[in-house]
Amino acid sequence: MSFATQPVQDYTGKGSGPRAGFWRRFAGLLIDGILVGIVTAILRVVLKTPGELLGIVIEAGYFTYLVGSPRGQTFGMSAMGIRVISLADGQSIGFGRAFVRWIGMIVSAIVIYIGYLWMLWDRESQTWQDKFAGSVVVPVSAYPPPS
């Protein structure tokens, strides 16, 4: 089993082609977690409980806005050269589906992170949040974002 970019050979949709590997996705999420975590920690120290609630709103906005944008990538994803696209048509998933994907990230984490590991044996290399949103994570080299 390889953790590098994994080609998908028998899917015929516009989102077919190589997928981002586990470790690239993990590193991108780690970078995003550090960025969002620093902001949330500062808000908690300064504002206490309201800061915690504001931190959740900021996290939701961060993942929803950046993943739902035409580029389809957070800062961590950008650093790792990966992006999120729609499995059906290879386009941006939009803000609504990006929000659903963020909810899926929480569900994936709640169940002992099984949802994140799901991509290791899934035919399309999708995590639960990808399945929730009908998305896939791909290398930018194979699917460059719009200019």
N, C-alpha and C positions, 0 to 999 in steps of 0.2 A: 504494500500500500504506500503510495507516494503522497506527500503533503504539498507537492509543488502544484503548478497550474495543471488542471485536469481537463483533457479534452472530452467533449460529449459528442459522440459520433452519430447517434441514431435519432436525434431530435431534429425536426425539420422546420421549426419556427424561426423567426428572425433573431431570437435570443439564443440560437444554437451557437456552439463554438466553445472555446476554452473557458474554463471557470477559474476563479481565484482560489488558490490553495488555502488550507487551514491556517498555516503559520502566518501568511500575509494578512489574512483576515484577523487573526488573533492580535498581531502587532498593531494593526490599524485601530482595532477596538481598544487596545491598551493605551495608545496615544490619546484617543478620544476620552477614555475614562480618566486619564490624568488631567487633561484640560478641563473637562466638566467638573471633576472632583475638586480641583483647586478653587474654582469659582464658587462651588457649592459650600466648601469648607469655610471660605471667607464669609459668605452670607450667613452661615450658621453661627459663626463666632460673633459677628456684628449684630445680627438681627434675631438670634435665637430661633424660636419656632417659626415665625414668619419667614425667616431666611431659609429654613428647611423646605417650606412649601414653595417659596420662590425658586429654590434650587431645582425642584422637580419640574416646575414650569419652564425653566431655562433649559434643562436637559431635553424635555419634550420638544421645545422649540428648536434646539440645536439639531437634533436628529431629524425632525420633521422638515425643517426648512432646507437643510443642506442635502439630505438624501432625496427630497422631493423636487429639488431644483433641476434644471436641465443637465447640469454637470453630474448629478447623482452621487456626490461624494462628500464626506466629512473631511476635516483636516487630516485626520489619521488615515483615512482611505487614500487621500491625495498623496500623502507621504509614502504610502506603500504601493502606489500605482494601480489602485483598484477602484471600481465604481459599481453602483447598483443600477440595473436596468430591468425593464419588464421582460419576463420570460416569453410572453406572447408576441411582442412586436419589437423588442430591442430598444425601445424609447424610454424616456424618463417615467418613473412611476407616479409622479405628481404628489402633491401634498397630502391628500386624503389617504392614499395607500402608504405613504411614508409614515403617517401617524399610526396607522394600523401595524406597520412593521415595527415601530417603536414599542407599541403594546406587546407585540410578539417577542421582542427582546426581553421584556420583563417576564413573560410567561416562560420563555426558554431558560431564564436564570433561576426561576422559582423551583423548577423541577430538577434540582441538582445539576444544572447546566446541560442536561441531556439535549435540549433543543439546539444548543450551539454545536454539540458533537454530532448531531444528526447528519450533517453534511458529509461525514466520513464514510457513510455507507449509502447515502442517497444517490440515485441515478443522476440527478441534476446538480448534485453538490449543494443542495439547499438546506439551510437551517430552518427551524420552525418559523422564525420571523419572515424568512423568504417565502415560505409556503403560505403564511397568512396574507402576504401582500402580492403574491404572484410574481416575485422578483428573483433575480439571480445576481451574484456578485462576480464580476468579470475583470480581467486585466485591462487597463487603459490602452495598452499596446494593441489589443485586438478590437476594442470598442472605444475609440477616442471620443471624448465629450464634444458637444457642439462648440464651435468657436464663438 
